[in-house]
Amino acid sequence: MNQNNKEEYVWATSWGVSTRLMGALIMVHSDDEGLVLPPKIAPLQVVIVPVPKANGAITEKAEEIMAALRAKGISVKYDKDKKNRPGFKFAQYELEGVPVRLELGKRDLEANKAVVARRDTRTKEDVALDGIADHVENLLNEIQDNLFTKAQKRMQDNTFKVDTWEEFQEVIEKGGFAYAHWDGTVKTELKIKELTKATTRCIPFEDPFGEEIAEGKCILTGEDSARRILFAKAY
């Protein structure tokens, strides 16, 4: 109701953000070792672990690195807890999905380097301490892009254009996305759900295969279809 006591459409958006978003995040990116979090949404982006334990020189260098990272807007933690060994901490931060881990010890300081571990590939490399904040910043961007690219490829690899009911059933059975024609009726949609447990998931703005959006025949009824849409099982 506006100031003139007349009804108007509201200005609103609904993103459907709920616990299912967290479930999707875990399923898409994570592995058997725990969470894998994209850097842009990770509450902690970098952790510095002293090896084997913190001392004055390591702490001083860690604080210097943290200041440089925070100046770039990167969240970072220095874990100088003495109760747990480095190996325990490595496993714990991998479980929590922290994107980047810096391992810093006496020998590393002497060699003017740190061991940098990335969570997405679980690989390590020696990186010079000079300019390490720039390296970590670039690495976080690389990890972000890598996770997106992998997720996008997985989606594309599991999306199939189908033209027969048999192909449709096969794709749905193995858990993929079926890009198929539908006559647009609720009756047909409910019948497809009854037979395969698949439902309409999305009407893409663009054809996933880069082709022209064209009319066709419904995958189930053979009736006219304005365009293909995506079907899949909901989990």
N, C-alpha and C positions, 0 to 999 in steps of 0.2 A: 504494500500500500504506500503510494508516494505522498508528498506533502499536500497534494490536492485531493487526497482520499480516493485515488484511482489505482486499480491494480496494474502492475507492470511486471514484465519478466525480470527476474533477478540476474545480476551479473555474478556468475559462479563458475567454478571449475571443480572437477572431482578427479583426483589422480588415483584413487583406489589404493592409497598407501596403507598397508596393514602388515600383520605378521607374515602374510604370504610373500611380501616383498623380501623379507629376511630369508625366508625359505628358498626363494629363487636365487638370491645372492649366494647362499651356501651351496646349492646344487650346481649352479653354473660354473663357479670358479674353484671350489675347494677340492681337496684330495684326501687320501687316506692318512695324511699326517696332521690334518686339521683344517682350519680356515685359511683361505687365500683372499685377502681383501684388496680391492682396487685402492691405490694410494689416495685418490680424491675423496674417498669416504672413510678411510681407516682412521679411527680415533687417535691411534699412535702410528706414525709413519716410519720412524727410525728409532732403534734402540741401540745403545752403546753398551757392550758387555766387556768388562775388564778381564784379562786373562793372565795368570790364574785368579788374581784378586786385585782389588783396588789398592793403589798406593798414591803418594803425593804427586809424582810426575804424571802418572796415568790420569789421575783425577784432574789435574791442571789442563792437560791436553784435551780431555773429554769435555771439560767446561768451555774451552776455546772453540771446539767443534760445535757444541750445542749452541753457543752464541751466534756463530756464523749461520747455522741452519735455521734458527729461530728468526734471524734477520730476513730470511727468505720466506717466512711464513710456514716453515716445516715443523711439525710436532715431533719432539724427540725426548727420549728418556735415557738417563744414565743409571744403569742397574749396578749399584755398588753393595748390594745385599751380600753379606758374608756367610749366610747360612747355607746357601745352595752353590754347588759347583758350576762352572761355565757350561758343561755339557747339559746339565739339567735346565739351565736358563735357555740354551739354544733350542732345546726341544719345546720348552714352554712357549717361547715367542713364536715358534713355527706353528704350534697348536693354536695360538691366538691370531695368527695371520698377519703379524707385523711385516710390512712390505720389505723393509731393509734392516739388516743387522750389521753393526760395525763391531769387530773384535779387535781389542786394543790391549797389547801386552808390552812388557819391558823390551823384548826383542824387536817388536814392531816399532817402538819409539826410537830405538837405536838405528833401525833401518829407515826411519822417517816414512813409515807406511802403516796402513791398517788393512785388515782383512774385511772385505765387504761381501756380505751374503745377501742374495735376493730370494725372497720367498716364492715367487712364481715359478722359477726354474730350479730352485734349490742349488744354485751354483755359487761359487766363491771366486774372488779375485783379489790380488794385492793391489792396493791403490795408494799412491803417494799422498802424504798428509797435506802437502801444499796444494791448495785448490780442491780439497776433498768435498767441501760444501757444494761447489759447482758440479762435481761429479755425481754426488748423491741427488741433487736436484734433477739433473738430466736422467739419472737412472730411474727415479720415481716416474718421470714422464714416459720413459721407455716401458716400464712395467705396466703403467696404465694402458698404453697403446697395445701392448702385447696381450693383455687380458681381454681387451675389447675385440681385437682381431681374432683370437682363439674362439671366443664366444660366438662371434659373427660367423666364423667358418663352420662351427658345429651346427649352428642353426641352418645355414645354407646346405650343408652336407645331409641334413635330415629333413629337408623340404623337397617334396616330389610332386611333379605335375602328373595328375592321373586322369585317364579318359574312360576307364571302365570300372564297374562296380567291384570286380575282382581285384584290380590294382588298388582301389581305395581301401578295401578290407585288409590287404596285405600291408600297406603302409601304416594303417592305424594299428594293426596287430603288433608291429615291431616298434611302435612308439614314435613314429615320425609325424611331420606335418603333411597333410594331403591338400594340395592346391587343386580344387575341383569345382565344377559347375554345380549350381544349386538353383532350384526353381523359385526360391525366395519365399516359400510358404512355411508357416509354423508346422503344419502337418508333416511335411517332408523332413523338416529339421528334427522333429520329435521321433520320426520313424528311423532316421539314421542313428540317432542316439540310442534307441531301443535295440537296434541290430548290432551296433559296433561300440557303443559307449562314447563315441566321438561327438563333439559339438562344434558349432561355429566358433572360431576363436578370433578372427580378425578379417576385415575387408581392407586389404592393402591399398594405399594410394597409388602405388606403382606395382607393375608386375614383377614378382621376385626373380624372374628369369630374363628380365630386360625386354620382353616382347610387348606388343600392343595389347591392351585390354580389349577382349572381343567377346561377342555373344557365343552361346553354345547350347548344349543340351544337359539337363540335370543328370548328375551321376547316378541317381536312383530311379527317378520317374521318367526320364527322357523328355520331360517338358522343356520349353524354352527357358534359357537362363541368360540374364543380362551380362554376367561376368563370373569369373572364378573367385572363390574365397578360400580361406584357410580353415581346415578342420583338424582337430587333434583331440586326444583324450585329456581331461583335466585330472591332475593328481593332487 
